[in-house]
Amino acid sequence: MQVEPHASVHTKPHGPGRNRATAAVGLCCKTVGVFALSLLMLALQPAFAGNGREGAFQPPPAVRAQLDQIGWTQQALQPFWARRITGYLTTRDGVKLRYSVLLPKGEGRFPVIINYSGYNPGEIGGLAYRHGTTAMSANLDRTLIEHGYAVMGVNARGTGCSQGEFDFLGPKYGEDGYDAVEFAASQAWSNGAVGMANWSWAGMSQIATASDRPPHLKAIAPGMVLGDPRLDSWYPGGVPAPAFIAGWRGFLHDTWASFRYDALSSHDQACLAQLDRNLAYEEAHSITHMVFEHPLRDAWIEQRDLRNRTHLIDVPVLSMETFQDEAVTSREGYYQETLNPNQVWMIQSNGGHDLYESLSFRPVLVAFFDHFLKGENNGFEKRPHLQVWMNTTSSAMGNIESHDEVENARPGWVLTEPAIDPQVKPLSFVLAAKGKMDIDGTPGGEPDAYQYPAPGPVVGAFDKENNWGPLPANWKKGSVAYTSAPLGNNIFAYGPASADLWISSSQADTDLQVTLTEVRPDGQERFIQRSVLRVSDRAVDPKMSTPTHPVLVDMPQSIEPLDPDVPVLARVELNKFAYVFRKGSRLRIWIDTPSQYGGNGFSYFSLQETDKVWHDPAHPSKLVIGTLPETAIKGAEAPCGTLLREPCRPDPLSQ
């Protein structure tokens, strides 16, 4: 164990800095990618020679210029903690996990908040962290420390310089989390009350750990998780999505580079050696290998499906999710439904994967921990269990290469509900001839044909997250659209929706992409939600499904190919969203081939096909959305270009 005292603690708020060059692809935030930093290690090694004191390192001018280009902050983050403690904790099977603890000012013992993942939490407070290379948020750590919490980062086995073999969400993951919680509770700087925070991989770690029920874990606050990794990310709707996994591996390796930097500066040869072993093991046993080896749901997939054991969680949960999450989607395996409803609070919002960093969320997070870790009588348990942030925007809109966009995100108004699952009223839009879609209308007309594969436009790409991509050259042949008449009243749509489509194909299988938009009276079209389905994986569970939520069986024995040109009913699950469709606007769905959405890039069939959407009386296709008709709608309609991840474009069908 190593203890680093700091005589002065700087508490002036400021952000930790983020890569100015590019946004990294990952299951986590698009924070600092440090791949270029790792390429500089050989050049940096002479500067580290003979340097055993943290903070003494200054790179040569030529290297300094390169570091500035990749996002190395000109001025290192000054410590906002009183002491930093680093070391290795030992799990029940003898594996040593790297950890780092940042302690607040003051004497005595502190409640502890754990950040546990396979990125670089075991390095928090180190030199790389102080120069902006953290996968999470140093500013969030600052907030927790200033409120009297010790912040502890733990690296999962086989990641960074932790020992063991890397196994993403494998059975040891929750057990190791259990051991980390109990280790934290037993330390001299801890008062024995432990919570867990952060999002993405660090959110999944919380539900995996809490499912194992460590005695000293008092509360968790997971955001943006894979509740069911297969349908949330690896094969959404049964469609392979390999592009995201490939990009994520690069981001993973980037985050580990910070350990090499710190290990060189402190002459930690054991860390360097373990890091090399971990890199070699990950190359040979990557998540890409594993997902390709398990293309259908099987025992290996089920073992990593966190929803299968979230019913075991017995501590309070503060969940956060975003509707246009470009990494894990808003689906999250619906794990919240398995929890004790009296012990779960949920915040939802339009926006992307990193919205957990929002300063508007911070007071809720702190109040949650103050109540359940410190025992403060602040009335948190009486709060509404559901808050839906509507019309969330940011004063730093488009500043995606820093933390500013997400930290400054704030809702235009907030819907509150006493329970996390408000009862919705289904509303059907029936598809008909000439691209029409009418409320409770009458089906009719000949089927509409389009060419597959002809991917639709990109939405939410990492470099332009609040924009539509350009229309493909063959979009008119490769898609069909159905548009409602102008609405006579406002409609508050909430929750998942179902596009119940009668589909035929000239081949034995095809993929569907359904994009839901609003066509505004001013001629602009706003993106709301998008989901995909491999039609051979269309079987739904009749007991679990509802009119607005088709639940896929998604098992090998449920796969059913198509007979060429024979229509079948395919229910496409549109992931959760919340949106007010205003009077005078029109709803629209686009149907085409899966295309990039956020970090998801799909692998579809190369066979040229003619697909058809049927909507005659014998094959009534429809869109079914959930509505909250009694909800008071606040504020005016948000102008185009102001809402996070809900971009506008000129209506292509009016051009």
C-alpha positions as CSV (number, residue, x, y, z in Angstrom):
1,M,0.0,0.0,0.0
2,Q,1.2,3.5,-0.8
3,V,0.0,6.7,0.9
4,E,0.6,10.0,-0.8
5,P,-0.1,13.1,1.4
6,H,-0.8,16.5,0.0
7,A,-0.2,19.6,2.1
8,S,-2.6,21.8,0.1
9,V,-6.0,20.8,-1.3
10,H,-7.4,22.8,-4.1
11,T,-11.2,22.8,-4.1
12,K,-12.1,25.3,-6.8
13,P,-14.4,23.5,-9.2
14,H,-13.2,22.9,-12.7
15,G,-13.4,20.0,-15.2
16,P,-10.7,17.4,-15.6
17,G,-10.1,18.1,-19.3
18,R,-10.8,15.8,-22.2
19,N,-9.1,14.8,-25.5
20,R,-9.2,17.7,-27.9
21,A,-8.4,15.6,-30.9
22,T,-11.0,12.8,-31.1
23,A,-13.8,11.1,-29.2
24,A,-13.0,7.5,-28.4
25,V,-15.5,4.7,-29.0
26,G,-16.4,2.7,-25.9
27,L,-18.9,1.2,-23.6
28,C,-18.0,4.1,-21.4
29,C,-17.9,7.8,-22.1
30,K,-16.1,9.3,-25.1
31,T,-13.6,10.7,-22.7
32,V,-9.9,11.0,-23.3
33,G,-8.6,8.4,-25.7
34,V,-4.9,7.8,-24.8
35,F,-3.9,5.5,-27.6
36,A,-1.5,8.1,-28.9
37,L,-0.1,8.5,-25.3
38,S,0.7,4.8,-25.3
39,L,2.7,5.3,-28.5
40,L,4.9,7.8,-26.8
41,M,6.0,5.6,-23.9
42,L,9.3,4.6,-25.4
43,A,10.1,8.3,-26.0
44,L,9.1,9.2,-22.5
45,Q,11.1,6.5,-20.7
46,P,14.3,8.5,-20.5
47,A,12.4,11.3,-18.8
48,F,11.1,8.9,-16.2
49,A,14.6,7.5,-15.4
50,G,15.6,8.2,-11.8
51,N,12.2,9.9,-11.0
52,G,10.5,8.4,-8.0
53,R,8.4,11.3,-6.9
54,E,4.9,11.8,-8.3
55,G,4.4,15.2,-9.9
56,A,8.1,15.7,-10.7
57,F,7.9,14.4,-14.3
58,Q,8.2,17.0,-17.0
59,P,8.3,15.7,-20.6
60,P,10.9,17.0,-23.1
61,P,9.6,20.0,-25.2
62,A,9.3,17.8,-28.4
63,V,7.2,15.2,-26.6
64,R,5.3,17.9,-24.8
65,A,4.1,19.3,-28.1
66,Q,2.8,15.8,-29.1
67,L,1.1,15.4,-25.7
68,D,-0.7,18.8,-26.2
69,Q,-2.0,17.6,-29.6
70,I,-3.6,14.5,-28.1
71,G,-5.3,16.3,-25.2
72,W,-2.7,16.4,-22.4
73,T,-3.9,19.4,-20.5
74,Q,-1.4,22.3,-20.3
75,Q,-2.0,22.6,-16.6
76,A,-2.3,19.4,-14.6
77,L,-5.3,19.0,-12.4
78,Q,-4.4,20.1,-8.9
79,P,-5.3,17.5,-6.2
80,F,-8.7,18.1,-4.7
81,W,-8.2,15.3,-2.2
82,A,-6.2,15.2,1.1
83,R,-4.5,11.9,0.6
84,R,-4.2,9.2,-2.1
85,I,-3.7,5.6,-1.1
86,T,-2.8,2.9,-3.7
87,G,-2.3,-0.8,-3.5
88,Y,-3.7,-4.2,-4.3
89,L,-6.6,-6.0,-2.7
90,T,-6.8,-9.8,-2.6
91,T,-9.9,-11.6,-3.8
92,R,-11.1,-14.9,-2.3
93,D,-9.2,-16.9,-4.9
94,G,-6.0,-15.0,-4.3
95,V,-6.1,-12.6,-7.3
96,K,-4.7,-9.1,-6.6
97,L,-6.8,-6.2,-7.9
98,R,-5.3,-2.7,-8.3
99,Y,-7.0,0.0,-6.4
100,S,-6.6,3.7,-5.7
101,V,-8.4,5.7,-3.0
102,L,-8.8,9.5,-2.8
103,L,-9.7,10.7,0.7
104,P,-11.4,14.0,1.7
105,K,-10.1,16.5,4.1
106,G,-10.7,15.8,7.8
107,E,-9.9,13.2,10.4
108,G,-11.6,9.9,11.1
109,R,-13.4,7.5,8.9
110,F,-15.5,8.2,5.8
111,P,-18.3,6.5,3.8
112,V,-16.8,5.1,0.6
113,I,-18.0,5.3,-3.0
114,I,-16.5,2.6,-5.3
115,N,-15.9,3.0,-9.0
116,Y,-15.2,-0.5,-10.3
117,S,-14.7,-1.5,-14.0
118,G,-12.1,-2.7,-16.4
119,Y,-11.0,0.7,-17.7
120,N,-8.6,2.7,-15.4
121,P,-10.4,3.3,-12.1
122,G,-7.4,1.7,-10.2
123,E,-5.3,4.7,-11.4
124,I,-7.6,7.6,-10.1
125,G,-5.5,10.4,-8.7
126,G,-2.4,9.3,-10.6
127,L,-0.4,11.4,-13.1
128,A,-2.5,10.3,-16.1
129,Y,-5.7,11.0,-14.2
130,R,-4.4,14.5,-13.3
131,H,-3.7,15.1,-17.0
132,G,-7.3,14.2,-18.0
133,T,-7.0,10.5,-19.0
134,T,-9.8,9.0,-16.9
135,A,-12.6,6.9,-18.4
136,M,-15.1,8.4,-15.9
137,S,-15.3,11.9,-14.5
138,A,-12.7,13.6,-12.2
139,N,-15.2,16.4,-11.6
140,L,-17.7,13.8,-10.3
141,D,-15.0,12.4,-8.0
142,R,-14.4,16.0,-6.8
143,T,-18.1,16.5,-5.9
144,L,-18.2,13.2,-3.9
145,I,-15.0,14.0,-2.0
146,E,-16.1,17.6,-1.2
147,H,-19.3,16.0,0.3
148,G,-17.2,13.9,2.6
149,Y,-16.9,10.6,0.7
150,A,-13.8,8.6,0.1
151,V,-13.7,7.6,-3.6
152,M,-12.1,4.2,-4.4
153,G,-11.3,3.0,-7.9
154,V,-10.9,-0.8,-8.5
155,N,-9.8,-2.4,-11.7
156,A,-11.4,-5.7,-12.6
157,R,-9.3,-8.8,-12.9
158,G,-7.2,-9.1,-16.0
159,T,-7.5,-5.3,-16.7
160,G,-4.9,-2.6,-16.3
161,C,-2.4,-4.1,-13.9
162,S,-4.8,-6.2,-11.9
163,Q,-4.0,-9.9,-11.9
164,G,-6.3,-12.7,-13.2
165,E,-7.8,-13.4,-16.6
166,F,-10.1,-10.9,-18.3
167,D,-13.7,-12.2,-18.7
168,F,-16.2,-9.5,-19.5
169,L,-19.1,-9.8,-17.1
170,G,-18.2,-13.4,-16.2
171,P,-19.2,-15.0,-13.0
172,K,-16.2,-13.8,-11.1
173,Y,-17.1,-10.2,-11.7
174,G,-19.8,-9.9,-9.0
175,E,-17.7,-12.0,-6.6
176,D,-14.7,-9.7,-7.0
177,G,-17.0,-6.7,-6.5
178,Y,-18.2,-8.3,-3.3
179,D,-14.6,-8.7,-2.1
180,A,-13.8,-5.1,-3.0
181,V,-16.8,-3.8,-1.0
182,E,-15.8,-5.8,2.0
183,F,-12.2,-4.8,1.7
184,A,-13.2,-1.1,1.6
185,A,-15.4,-1.5,4.6
186,S,-12.6,-2.9,6.7
187,Q,-10.0,-0.2,6.1
188,A,-8.9,2.3,8.7
189,W,-10.1,5.2,6.6
190,S,-13.6,3.7,6.1
191,N,-16.6,3.9,8.4
192,G,-18.0,0.7,6.9
193,A,-20.7,2.2,4.8
194,V,-20.1,1.5,1.1
195,G,-21.9,2.6,-2.0
196,M,-21.1,2.4,-5.7
197,A,-21.4,5.0,-8.5
198,N,-20.7,5.8,-12.1
199,W,-22.1,4.6,-15.4
200,S,-21.5,2.2,-18.3
201,W,-19.1,-0.6,-17.4
202,A,-18.9,0.9,-13.9
203,G,-22.7,0.7,-13.8
204,M,-22.8,-2.9,-14.8
205,S,-20.3,-3.6,-12.0
206,Q,-22.8,-2.3,-9.5
207,I,-25.6,-4.5,-10.5
208,A,-23.3,-7.5,-10.7
209,T,-21.9,-6.8,-7.3
210,A,-25.2,-6.0,-5.6
211,S,-26.6,-9.2,-6.9
212,D,-24.0,-11.0,-4.8
213,R,-25.2,-9.1,-1.7
214,P,-22.0,-7.9,0.1
215,P,-23.0,-7.1,3.7
216,H,-21.5,-3.6,3.8
217,L,-23.0,-2.4,0.5
218,K,-25.6,0.1,1.3
219,A,-26.7,1.6,-2.0
220,I,-25.8,1.7,-5.7
221,A,-26.3,4.3,-8.4
222,P,-25.8,2.6,-11.8
223,G,-26.2,4.5,-15.1
224,M,-26.3,3.4,-18.7
225,V,-25.8,-0.4,-18.4
226,L,-26.1,-3.5,-20.4
227,G,-28.8,-5.4,-18.6
228,D,-29.0,-8.0,-21.4
229,P,-25.7,-7.6,-23.3
230,R,-26.9,-9.7,-26.3
231,L,-30.0,-7.7,-27.2
232,D,-28.7,-4.4,-25.7
233,S,-25.5,-4.3,-27.7
234,W,-24.0,-7.4,-29.3
235,Y,-27.1,-8.5,-31.4
236,P,-29.8,-5.8,-31.0
237,G,-33.0,-7.4,-32.2
238,G,-30.9,-10.3,-33.3
239,V,-28.9,-8.3,-35.8
240,P,-25.1,-8.6,-35.5
241,A,-23.5,-5.3,-34.4
242,P,-19.7,-6.0,-34.7
243,A,-18.5,-2.5,-35.3
244,F,-19.2,-1.3,-31.8
245,I,-17.3,-4.2,-30.2
246,A,-14.3,-3.6,-32.4
247,G,-14.2,0.1,-31.5
248,W,-14.7,-0.6,-27.9
249,R,-11.6,-2.9,-27.7
250,G,-9.4,0.0,-29.0
251,F,-10.9,2.3,-26.3
252,L,-10.2,-0.4,-23.7
253,H,-6.5,-0.6,-24.7
254,D,-6.3,3.2,-24.7
255,T,-7.5,3.4,-21.1
256,W,-4.9,0.8,-20.0
257,A,-2.1,3.1,-21.3
258,S,-2.5,5.3,-18.3
259,F,-1.2,2.5,-16.1
260,R,1.9,2.2,-18.2
261,Y,2.5,5.9,-17.7
262,D,2.1,5.8,-14.0
263,A,4.0,2.6,-13.6
264,L,7.0,4.1,-15.5
265,S,6.9,7.2,-13.3
266,S,6.9,5.1,-10.1
267,H,9.2,2.3,-11.4
268,D,6.4,-0.2,-10.8
269,Q,7.8,-3.1,-12.7
270,A,5.2,-5.6,-11.4
271,C,2.4,-3.4,-12.9
272,L,4.2,-3.1,-16.2
273,A,4.7,-6.9,-16.4
274,Q,1.1,-7.6,-15.5
275,L,-0.1,-5.0,-18.0
276,D,1.8,-6.8,-20.8
277,R,0.3,-10.1,-19.7
278,N,-3.2,-8.6,-19.7
279,L,-2.8,-7.1,-23.1
280,A,-1.6,-10.5,-24.5
281,Y,-4.4,-12.4,-22.9
282,E,-7.0,-9.9,-24.1
283,E,-5.7,-10.1,-27.6
284,A,-6.2,-13.9,-27.6
285,H,-9.5,-14.0,-25.6
286,S,-11.1,-10.7,-26.6
287,I,-14.8,-10.0,-26.3
288,T,-14.8,-10.0,-30.1
289,H,-13.7,-13.6,-30.2
290,M,-16.3,-14.6,-27.6
291,V,-19.2,-12.8,-29.3
292,F,-18.4,-14.3,-32.6
293,E,-18.2,-17.8,-31.0
294,H,-21.6,-17.3,-29.6
295,P,-23.9,-15.9,-32.3
296,L,-27.0,-17.2,-30.7
297,R,-28.2,-17.1,-27.1
298,D,-26.6,-20.0,-25.2
299,A,-25.3,-20.8,-21.7
300,W,-22.3,-18.5,-22.1
301,I,-24.6,-15.6,-23.1
302,E,-27.0,-16.3,-20.3
303,Q,-24.2,-16.3,-17.7
304,R,-23.4,-12.7,-18.7
305,D,-27.1,-11.6,-18.8
306,L,-27.2,-9.5,-15.6
307,R,-30.9,-9.3,-15.6
308,N,-31.0,-13.0,-14.7
309,R,-29.8,-12.2,-11.2
310,T,-30.8,-8.6,-10.6
311,H,-33.8,-9.8,-8.6
312,L,-31.3,-10.6,-5.9
313,I,-30.4,-7.0,-5.3
314,D,-31.6,-5.9,-1.9
315,V,-30.2,-2.4,-1.6
316,P,-31.6,1.0,-2.8
317,V,-30.9,1.7,-6.4
318,L,-30.7,5.0,-8.2
319,S,-30.9,4.2,-12.0
320,M,-30.1,6.6,-14.8
321,E,-30.7,6.0,-18.5
322,T,-30.9,8.0,-21.7
323,F,-33.2,7.4,-24.6
324,Q,-30.7,8.0,-27.4
325,D,-27.8,6.3,-25.7
326,E,-25.3,5.7,-28.5
327,A,-23.5,2.9,-26.7
328,V,-25.9,0.7,-24.8
329,T,-29.4,2.1,-25.9
330,S,-32.2,2.8,-23.5
331,R,-33.3,-0.8,-23.3
332,E,-30.9,-2.0,-20.5
333,G,-32.7,-5.4,-20.4
334,Y,-35.4,-3.7,-18.4
335,Y,-33.5,-4.9,-15.3
336,Q,-35.3,-2.2,-13.2
337,E,-38.5,-4.2,-13.5
338,T,-36.9,-7.0,-11.5
339,L,-36.1,-4.8,-8.5
340,N,-38.1,-4.1,-5.4
341,P,-40.2,-1.1,-6.6
342,N,-40.0,0.6,-3.2
343,Q,-36.2,0.6,-3.4
344,V,-35.6,1.9,-6.9
345,W,-35.5,5.5,-8.2
346,M,-35.0,6.2,-11.9
347,I,-34.1,9.2,-13.9
348,Q,-34.6,9.1,-17.7
349,S,-33.8,11.7,-20.3
350,N,-33.2,12.4,-24.0
351,G,-29.5,12.5,-24.6
352,G,-26.5,10.3,-24.8
353,H,-24.3,7.8,-22.9
354,D,-22.4,10.3,-20.7
355,L,-25.3,12.3,-19.3
356,Y,-24.5,10.8,-15.9
357,E,-22.0,13.7,-15.7
358,S,-24.7,16.3,-15.8
359,L,-24.5,18.8,-13.0
360,S,-28.3,18.7,-12.8
361,F,-28.1,15.1,-11.8
362,R,-25.3,15.6,-9.2
363,P,-27.6,17.0,-6.4
364,V,-29.9,13.9,-6.8
365,L,-26.9,11.6,-6.6
366,V,-25.4,13.2,-3.6
367,A,-28.8,13.3,-1.8
368,F,-29.3,9.6,-2.5
369,F,-25.9,8.7,-0.9
370,D,-26.3,11.2,1.9
371,H,-29.6,9.4,2.9
372,F,-28.6,5.8,2.4
373,L,-24.9,5.9,3.3
374,K,-24.7,8.7,5.9
375,G,-28.2,8.2,7.3
376,E,-29.2,11.9,6.8
377,N,-32.9,12.5,7.2
378,N,-33.2,14.5,3.9
379,G,-36.5,12.9,2.8
380,F,-35.0,11.1,-0.2
381,E,-37.1,8.1,0.4
382,K,-40.2,10.2,-0.2
383,R,-39.2,11.4,-3.6
384,P,-41.1,10.3,-6.7
385,H,-39.6,7.1,-7.9
386,L,-39.5,8.2,-11.6
387,Q,-38.2,11.5,-13.0
388,V,-38.3,12.0,-16.7
389,W,-36.2,14.9,-18.0
390,M,-38.0,16.4,-21.0
391,N,-36.4,18.6,-23.6
392,T,-33.0,18.2,-22.2
393,T,-30.5,20.6,-23.8
394,S,-27.1,22.1,-23.0
395,S,-25.5,25.5,-23.0
396,A,-22.5,23.8,-24.5
397,M,-24.4,22.0,-27.3
398,G,-22.0,20.3,-29.8
399,N,-19.0,20.6,-27.6
400,I,-18.5,16.8,-27.7
401,E,-14.7,16.8,-27.3
402,S,-14.9,18.0,-23.7
403,H,-17.1,17.3,-20.7
404,D,-18.9,20.6,-21.2
405,E,-21.9,19.4,-23.2
406,V,-22.9,16.7,-20.7
407,E,-22.0,18.6,-17.6
408,N,-24.1,21.6,-18.6
409,A,-27.1,19.4,-19.7
410,R,-30.3,20.3,-18.0
411,P,-34.0,19.4,-18.6
412,G,-36.5,21.9,-19.9
413,W,-39.0,20.4,-17.6
414,V,-39.4,17.3,-15.5
415,L,-42.2,14.7,-15.4
416,T,-42.5,12.9,-12.0
417,E,-44.4,9.7,-11.3
418,P,-44.8,7.8,-8.0
419,A,-43.7,4.5,-9.6
420,I,-41.1,3.7,-12.2
421,D,-43.6,2.0,-14.5
422,P,-46.5,4.4,-15.1
423,Q,-49.4,2.8,-16.8
424,V,-49.7,3.9,-20.4
425,K,-52.6,3.9,-22.8
426,P,-51.8,2.3,-26.2
427,L,-52.4,4.4,-29.3
428,S,-52.4,2.7,-32.7
429,F,-51.4,4.3,-36.0
430,V,-52.6,2.0,-38.8
431,L,-50.5,1.8,-42.0
432,A,-52.3,2.3,-45.3
433,A,-51.8,3.1,-49.0
434,K,-49.8,6.0,-50.3
435,G,-47.6,6.2,-47.2
436,K,-50.4,7.1,-44.9
437,M,-50.6,6.2,-41.2
438,D,-53.8,7.0,-39.4
439,I,-54.9,6.8,-35.8
440,D,-57.1,3.8,-35.4
441,G,-57.5,3.9,-39.2
442,T,-58.4,1.2,-41.7
443,P,-55.7,-0.8,-43.5
444,G,-55.7,-1.0,-47.2
445,G,-53.7,-0.9,-50.4
446,E,-51.1,-3.0,-52.1
447,P,-47.8,-3.8,-50.3
448,D,-45.0,-1.3,-50.6
449,A,-41.7,-2.7,-51.9
450,Y,-38.1,-1.5,-51.2
451,Q,-34.7,-2.8,-51.9
452,Y,-32.5,-4.5,-49.3
453,P,-29.7,-4.0,-48.4
454,A,-29.7,-0.2,-48.8
455,P,-28.8,1.2,-45.3
456,G,-30.6,4.3,-44.2
457,P,-28.9,7.5,-43.1
458,V,-26.5,7.6,-40.1
459,V,-27.8,9.2,-36.9
460,G,-25.8,10.1,-33.9
461,A,-22.3,9.3,-35.2
462,F,-19.7,9.9,-32.5
463,D,-18.2,13.0,-34.3
464,K,-21.6,14.5,-35.0
465,E,-23.8,13.2,-32.3
466,N,-26.6,15.7,-32.6
467,N,-26.9,15.4,-36.4
468,W,-28.4,13.3,-39.1
469,G,-26.0,11.9,-41.7
470,P,-26.7,12.6,-45.4
471,L,-29.4,10.7,-47.2
472,P,-28.0,7.7,-49.2
473,A,-28.1,8.1,-52.9
474,N,-30.6,5.3,-53.3
475,W,-32.8,6.2,-50.4
476,K,-36.0,6.4,-52.4
477,K,-35.6,2.8,-53.6
478,G,-34.2,1.5,-50.3
479,S,-36.8,2.7,-47.9
480,V,-40.5,3.3,-47.3
481,A,-42.1,5.8,-45.0
482,Y,-45.5,6.2,-43.4
483,T,-46.7,9.5,-42.1
484,S,-49.8,10.5,-40.0
485,A,-52.1,13.4,-40.6
486,P,-51.4,16.5,-38.6
487,L,-52.4,15.8,-35.0
488,G,-55.5,17.4,-33.6
489,N,-54.1,17.3,-30.0
490,N,-50.9,17.0,-28.2
491,I,-49.8,13.4,-27.5
492,F,-47.4,12.6,-24.7
493,A,-45.6,9.4,-25.8
494,Y,-43.8,7.3,-23.2
495,G,-42.0,4.0,-22.9
496,P,-41.3,1.4,-25.6
497,A,-43.3,1.2,-28.8
498,S,-44.0,-1.6,-31.2
499,A,-43.9,-1.4,-35.0
500,D,-46.2,-4.4,-35.9
501,L,-45.2,-5.0,-39.5
502,W,-46.3,-7.6,-41.9
503,I,-43.2,-8.2,-43.9
504,S,-42.2,-10.4,-46.9
505,S,-38.9,-10.9,-48.6
506,S,-37.6,-12.5,-51.8
507,Q,-35.0,-14.3,-49.7
508,A,-35.1,-16.5,-46.6
509,D,-34.3,-13.7,-44.1
510,T,-34.0,-10.0,-43.9
511,D,-33.3,-7.2,-41.4
512,L,-35.6,-4.3,-40.5
513,Q,-34.7,-0.8,-39.2
514,V,-37.6,1.3,-38.0
515,T,-36.9,5.0,-37.3
516,L,-39.5,7.1,-35.5
517,T,-39.6,10.9,-36.2
518,E,-41.8,13.9,-35.8
519,V,-42.6,16.0,-38.9
520,R,-43.0,19.6,-37.7
521,P,-45.3,22.2,-39.3
522,D,-42.1,24.2,-40.1
523,G,-41.0,21.5,-42.5
524,Q,-38.3,20.1,-40.2
525,E,-38.2,16.4,-39.3
526,R,-36.9,15.5,-35.8
527,F,-35.3,12.2,-34.9
528,I,-36.9,10.4,-31.9
529,Q,-35.9,6.7,-31.8
530,R,-34.5,3.9,-33.9
531,S,-34.4,0.1,-33.5
532,V,-33.7,-3.0,-35.6
533,L,-34.9,-6.6,-35.9
534,R,-33.6,-9.7,-37.8
535,V,-36.9,-11.1,-39.0
536,S,-36.0,-14.7,-38.5
537,D,-35.6,-13.8,-34.8
538,R,-39.2,-12.4,-34.6
539,A,-40.8,-14.8,-32.2
540,V,-42.2,-13.0,-29.2
541,D,-43.2,-14.3,-25.7
542,P,-47.0,-14.0,-25.6
543,K,-47.1,-13.9,-21.8
544,M,-44.5,-11.1,-21.3
545,S,-45.3,-9.0,-24.4
546,T,-47.7,-6.1,-24.3
547,P,-49.3,-4.0,-27.1
548,T,-46.4,-1.5,-26.8
549,H,-43.6,-3.9,-25.8
550,P,-42.8,-7.0,-27.9
551,V,-40.5,-9.3,-25.8
552,L,-38.4,-11.5,-28.1
553,V,-37.9,-15.1,-27.2
554,D,-34.5,-14.9,-28.8
555,M,-33.5,-18.5,-28.5
556,P,-32.0,-20.8,-31.1
557,Q,-35.1,-23.0,-31.2
558,S,-37.3,-19.9,-31.9
559,I,-35.4,-18.9,-35.1
560,E,-37.7,-19.2,-38.1
561,P,-36.6,-18.4,-41.7
562,L,-38.9,-16.8,-44.2
563,D,-40.6,-18.4,-47.1
564,P,-39.9,-16.2,-50.1
565,D,-42.6,-13.6,-50.7
566,V,-44.8,-14.9,-47.9
567,P,-45.7,-12.2,-45.4
568,V,-45.1,-12.7,-41.7
569,L,-45.8,-10.5,-38.6
570,A,-42.6,-9.0,-37.3
571,R,-42.9,-6.8,-34.2
572,V,-40.0,-4.4,-33.9
573,E,-39.4,-3.1,-30.4
574,L,-38.7,0.6,-30.4
575,N,-36.6,1.2,-27.3
576,K,-37.9,3.4,-24.6
577,F,-38.4,7.1,-25.3
578,A,-40.4,10.1,-24.0
579,Y,-41.6,12.8,-26.3
580,V,-44.5,15.3,-26.7
581,F,-45.9,15.2,-30.3
582,R,-47.5,18.6,-30.6
583,K,-50.8,19.6,-32.2
584,G,-50.2,20.1,-35.9
585,S,-47.2,17.8,-36.1
586,R,-47.2,14.4,-37.8
587,L,-45.7,11.1,-36.7
588,R,-43.6,9.2,-39.2
589,I,-41.8,5.8,-39.4
590,W,-39.1,5.0,-41.8
591,I,-38.5,1.3,-42.7
592,D,-35.2,0.4,-44.3
593,T,-31.9,-1.6,-43.8
594,P,-30.0,-1.2,-40.5
595,S,-27.5,1.7,-40.6
596,Q,-25.1,3.2,-38.2
597,Y,-26.8,4.6,-35.1
598,G,-24.3,6.0,-32.5
599,G,-21.6,3.4,-32.1
600,N,-23.6,0.6,-33.5
601,G,-22.7,-0.6,-37.0
602,F,-24.5,-3.6,-38.3
603,S,-23.7,-6.7,-40.3
604,Y,-26.6,-7.5,-42.6
605,F,-27.1,-9.9,-45.5
606,S,-25.3,-9.3,-48.8
607,L,-28.0,-10.9,-50.9
608,Q,-30.0,-8.5,-53.0
609,E,-33.6,-8.7,-51.9
610,T,-37.0,-7.1,-52.5
611,D,-38.8,-6.6,-49.2
612,K,-42.4,-5.6,-48.9
613,V,-44.5,-4.0,-46.2
614,W,-48.1,-5.3,-46.3
615,H,-51.0,-3.3,-44.9
616,D,-54.2,-4.8,-46.3
617,P,-57.1,-6.0,-44.1
618,A,-55.6,-9.5,-43.9
619,H,-52.2,-8.0,-42.9
620,P,-52.9,-4.9,-40.7
621,S,-49.5,-3.3,-40.0
622,K,-49.4,-0.6,-37.4
623,L,-47.3,1.5,-35.0
624,V,-48.4,1.2,-31.3
625,I,-47.1,3.8,-28.9
626,G,-47.7,4.2,-25.2
627,T,-49.3,7.5,-24.1
628,L,-49.8,9.3,-20.8
629,P,-53.0,11.2,-21.7
630,E,-53.5,12.7,-18.2
631,T,-50.1,14.3,-18.0
632,A,-49.8,18.0,-17.9
633,I,-47.4,19.2,-20.7
634,K,-45.2,22.1,-19.6
635,G,-43.4,24.7,-21.7
636,A,-43.3,25.4,-25.4
637,E,-42.0,23.2,-28.1
638,A,-38.3,23.2,-28.2
639,P,-36.7,24.7,-31.4
640,C,-34.7,22.5,-33.7
641,G,-31.1,22.1,-32.9
642,T,-31.6,22.5,-29.1
643,L,-32.4,19.0,-27.9
644,L,-29.6,16.5,-27.1
645,R,-29.6,13.6,-29.5
646,E,-32.9,14.6,-31.1
647,P,-31.6,16.3,-34.3
648,C,-33.6,17.8,-37.0
649,R,-33.3,17.9,-40.8
650,P,-35.4,19.3,-43.7
651,D,-38.2,16.8,-44.4
652,P,-36.9,14.7,-47.4
653,L,-40.4,13.8,-48.5
654,S,-41.3,17.5,-49.1
655,Q,-38.2,18.3,-51.2
